[in-house]
Structure formats: C-alpha cells, structure tokens
Amino acid sequence: MEQQAVAGYLMVDHVAAPPDDRCYALPEEHRAVLVDDDDPGYAAPLARLAMAFTRNLPRPWPRSTAPAVG
C-alpha cells in the first residue's frame, strides 16, 4: 500500500508513523472510477476486459510450454 500512496493512488494519514500504524484511504476523486459501480466513469470492469483480450491473443509458443502466469 505504501507504493500506491507514493504513486498518489492512496492517501496516508500519518507519513511519519511506523508502517504498521499507518491508515490508508482512497482519495475522493478516485472513488467514482474505482469503487462506485453506478458512476459512468467506473473502470473496474476494464480489468476483466483486458484479461479476456490478452488470454485470447495468439501465442508464440505452444500452450504446454507457456511460461507460468500467477
């Protein structure tokens, strides 16, 4: 979560607090896109769309020798 706070995706309440004592929050301007599924800008389903697209792309290797994907 610290990486996301540094990148500006999350806010942290007390930066100087020890890592285990920090609380993180989603900035208000990010809520509609990431949390509010009634908002027209809601983008979470795009992750599923991207995965569906990439899973169906032709592969340069046979499936039996494909690299493991976690």
N, C-alpha and C positions, 0 to 999 in steps of 0.2 A: 504494500500500500504506500510505502514511502516513495517508491519510484513514481507512482501515479500522482502523488502530492507534488513532487518536484516537477513533473511534467504539466501540472496545472489542472489535472482531471479531478482531483480531490483537494479539499481544504483540510488543514490540520489545526487543531485547537491550540496546542502549545508546542511550538517547534523545539524549544529547549528542554522539554520533558523527556525522560527516558523512553525509548521506543515502546516498551510495554504499557506505558501510561498515556500514550497519545490517543486522541479520538479523531477520527476522520469523518468528513461529511462531503456530500456531493454538492457542488455549487448550484445555486438556483437556476442559472442559465443552462446547465447540463441536464436538469431533471426531465424536461419535456422530451428531449431526444432519447434519453437512456431509460427512463422509468415510466413515463405517462403514456400508456398504450392507447389512450383516447386522443392524444395530440397528433395533428397531421405530420409533424416532423419526427415522430417516433421511428427510430432507426434500428432497434434491436433485431427485427426480422431480417435485416440485410445480412447479418452474420450467417444465418441459415441459408440464405440465397447464395452467398459466396461459397459456402461449403458444398452445396448441391452442384454448383457450377464446376468447381475445381475437381470434385470427385468424378465428374463425367468427361473430363478432358482426356484426350489420347495420351497415353504414357509412352515414354521412350524405352521402357523396359517391360518385360513380361510380369504379370501380377505376382508370380511365385518368387521373383527376385526383387520385388519392390522394397525400398527402404521402409523400415517400420515407422509408422506415424502414431504418436501418442495420443 
